[in-house]
Amino acid sequence: MKTFIADKNRKLSKLALENISDLSYSALCKALRKKDVKVNGKRISADLTLEIGDKVEIYYTPTVTDKFKVLFCDDNVLVIYKKNGFSSESVYDAVKEKYKDARFIHRLDRNTDGIMIFALNAMAERELLFGFKERTFDKKYRAFVKGVPEKKNAEITAYLLKDADSATVKIYDNHVKGSVLIKTGYRLLEKKDGNSLLEVTLFTGKTHQIRAHLAYIGHPIIGDGKYGDFALNKKLGVTGQMLTATELTLHFNNDSPLYYLNDKKFTITDK
């Protein structure tokens, strides 16, 4: 059983998934059906809107299986495929059960599936964190988006500002106080029923960058519950954002202890 106190006036499901790292949406729905959820001591079965200060108790069995699949592992690094619907933190907890020395390196959104990498010792942690900080690694994604972009290939820039109150980000053409420059590339792979499959390249890696940037230029990711076209999502019957981290290529300096992995590419097809 896990408990938390609501700190926002928001849907139970939203706050529960934010506050409980090993709780999946399916496990929450099951708990609601069984009336294994209490709000202020009263059992409930509906995904109601909480008010600040509400005490929530959820009775469930944490699920650590099927959150990830190992793609590659040696003495230094672990590369996995993270499944959709699980926070990176809860996946890390599951990884730690099998690889006790694993160290957290980077995140994917809860509803983004795809490739993640973990360090298995202090040296690898240092080298991987450096690579992500200096943006020496290449990361590619695939996104199914609304509409068809005018340009088949483009590199787009804008400014991103976090909005802590709404747990979202906002995009601007010009710099505003507190914003940071972002750069996103895309390539049109396929058109389907008036929508598009894009290969997306991250040149900067900020919170919700791909989702918010593509939505800003008029091509939100289908299934996205924050930045998407809700009417289109409902029409297509899609409830999970169609965004996958498909490729990670590592690059190291000649003197790096991990140079043996230089130019090593991990792809979603490995799963």
MOBELHU-V134245 format. One record per residue. N is the residue number from 1. PHI is phi as a letter, one per 20 degrees, with the letter a starting at -180 (none if undefined). NEAR is the number of other C-alpha atoms within 10 Angstrom. Layout:
n: {N | N}
phi: {PHI | PHI}
near: {NEAR | NEAR}
This chain:
n: {1 | 2 | 3 | 4 | 5 | 6 | 7 | 8 | 9 | 10 | 11 | 12 | 13 | 14 | 15 | 16 | 17 | 18 | 19 | 20 | 21 | 22 | 23 | 24 | 25 | 26 | 27 | 28 | 29 | 30 | 31 | 32 | 33 | 34 | 35 | 36 | 37 | 38 | 39 | 40 | 41 | 42 | 43 | 44 | 45 | 46 | 47 | 48 | 49 | 50 | 51 | 52 | 53 | 54 | 55 | 56 | 57 | 58 | 59 | 60 | 61 | 62 | 63 | 64 | 65 | 66 | 67 | 68 | 69 | 70 | 71 | 72 | 73 | 74 | 75 | 76 | 77 | 78 | 79 | 80 | 81 | 82 | 83 | 84 | 85 | 86 | 87 | 88 | 89 | 90 | 91 | 92 | 93 | 94 | 95 | 96 | 97 | 98 | 99 | 100 | 101 | 102 | 103 | 104 | 105 | 106 | 107 | 108 | 109 | 110 | 111 | 112 | 113 | 114 | 115 | 116 | 117 | 118 | 119 | 120 | 121 | 122 | 123 | 124 | 125 | 126 | 127 | 128 | 129 | 130 | 131 | 132 | 133 | 134 | 135 | 136 | 137 | 138 | 139 | 140 | 141 | 142 | 143 | 144 | 145 | 146 | 147 | 148 | 149 | 150 | 151 | 152 | 153 | 154 | 155 | 156 | 157 | 158 | 159 | 160 | 161 | 162 | 163 | 164 | 165 | 166 | 167 | 168 | 169 | 170 | 171 | 172 | 173 | 174 | 175 | 176 | 177 | 178 | 179 | 180 | 181 | 182 | 183 | 184 | 185 | 186 | 187 | 188 | 189 | 190 | 191 | 192 | 193 | 194 | 195 | 196 | 197 | 198 | 199 | 200 | 201 | 202 | 203 | 204 | 205 | 206 | 207 | 208 | 209 | 210 | 211 | 212 | 213 | 214 | 215 | 216 | 217 | 218 | 219 | 220 | 221 | 222 | 223 | 224 | 225 | 226 | 227 | 228 | 229 | 230 | 231 | 232 | 233 | 234 | 235 | 236 | 237 | 238 | 239 | 240 | 241 | 242 | 243 | 244 | 245 | 246 | 247 | 248 | 249 | 250 | 251 | 252 | 253 | 254 | 255 | 256 | 257 | 258 | 259 | 260 | 261 | 262 | 263 | 264 | 265 | 266 | 267 | 268 | 269 | 270 | 271}
phi: {none | c | c | b | d | f | d | b | e | b | g | g | f | f | f | f | f | f | e | c | f | d | e | e | f | f | f | f | f | f | f | f | f | e | l | e | c | d | c | l | n | d | f | c | c | d | e | e | e | e | d | g | o | f | e | d | c | c | d | a | d | g | d | d | e | m | e | b | c | f | d | b | b | c | f | d | c | c | d | c | d | e | e | f | n | c | f | f | f | f | f | f | g | f | f | f | f | d | c | f | e | f | c | f | d | b | c | c | g | g | e | d | e | p | e | c | c | c | e | d | a | f | f | f | g | f | f | f | f | f | f | f | f | e | l | e | e | d | c | c | c | c | c | e | c | f | m | c | f | f | e | f | c | a | c | d | c | a | c | d | c | f | d | f | f | d | l | c | c | c | d | c | f | d | f | c | g | n | e | c | f | c | c | c | d | b | c | f | d | a | d | b | l | n | d | c | d | d | e | d | d | e | e | c | c | d | g | l | g | f | f | f | f | f | f | f | e | n | c | f | f | f | n | f | e | d | d | e | e | f | f | f | g | f | f | e | m | d | d | d | f | e | c | c | f | e | b | c | d | e | c | c | f | g | e | f | f | d | f | f | d | g | m | f | d | d | c | f | f | f | f}
near: {10 | 15 | 16 | 16 | 18 | 20 | 13 | 16 | 13 | 14 | 14 | 20 | 18 | 13 | 19 | 22 | 18 | 13 | 15 | 17 | 17 | 24 | 23 | 23 | 15 | 10 | 17 | 21 | 17 | 15 | 19 | 19 | 13 | 13 | 16 | 18 | 27 | 18 | 19 | 12 | 11 | 11 | 16 | 16 | 15 | 13 | 14 | 12 | 13 | 21 | 15 | 11 | 13 | 16 | 17 | 21 | 20 | 22 | 17 | 15 | 11 | 15 | 13 | 18 | 10 | 10 | 23 | 23 | 16 | 16 | 18 | 14 | 14 | 9 | 9 | 17 | 20 | 19 | 19 | 24 | 23 | 27 | 20 | 21 | 19 | 24 | 26 | 24 | 17 | 20 | 23 | 24 | 18 | 19 | 24 | 14 | 11 | 9 | 14 | 11 | 15 | 22 | 20 | 19 | 17 | 13 | 16 | 20 | 17 | 21 | 22 | 24 | 26 | 25 | 29 | 26 | 24 | 24 | 24 | 20 | 14 | 13 | 13 | 20 | 19 | 12 | 18 | 24 | 16 | 15 | 17 | 16 | 12 | 9 | 15 | 16 | 19 | 17 | 23 | 19 | 22 | 21 | 26 | 23 | 29 | 24 | 18 | 19 | 19 | 8 | 10 | 12 | 15 | 14 | 14 | 14 | 18 | 17 | 19 | 26 | 19 | 17 | 10 | 8 | 7 | 9 | 10 | 14 | 20 | 16 | 24 | 16 | 11 | 12 | 14 | 12 | 6 | 9 | 17 | 17 | 16 | 19 | 19 | 19 | 19 | 24 | 17 | 19 | 14 | 13 | 14 | 12 | 8 | 9 | 17 | 21 | 22 | 24 | 21 | 25 | 21 | 19 | 19 | 18 | 16 | 16 | 17 | 18 | 20 | 25 | 22 | 23 | 26 | 24 | 21 | 16 | 11 | 16 | 22 | 24 | 31 | 30 | 25 | 23 | 15 | 18 | 22 | 22 | 19 | 16 | 9 | 13 | 19 | 12 | 8 | 11 | 11 | 15 | 14 | 17 | 27 | 19 | 27 | 24 | 23 | 22 | 20 | 22 | 16 | 19 | 21 | 20 | 12 | 10 | 7 | 14 | 13 | 18 | 15 | 11 | 14 | 15 | 14 | 13 | 14 | 22 | 18 | 17 | 8 | 13 | 14}
